[in-house]
Amino acid sequence: MVANIVIFLTVLVYGVNFLVFLYLRINHIKNCVEKLAIYLGTNMTLLFTSGIFLFFGKIIEDGILVFE
């Protein structure tokens, strides 16, 4: 179960990074600091939510194994 979550979250992170790349390319943002802020803010949010999903997934998986 956790392996499936990791695969899903990896695809999600790469997909969102690609969408951010397209957003920056379409809107022609030239300021380097603004680009870095957008990239880092997006990635930090994704890593935070990924950690939450993995934490609760591991708790649920261990809880299911205890009841079996």
Protein Blocks (a to p, Z undefined) as FASTA:
>chain_A
ZZmmmmmmmmmmmmmmmmmmmmmmmnopablklmmmmmmmmmmmmmmmmmmmmmmmmmmm
mmmmmmZZ
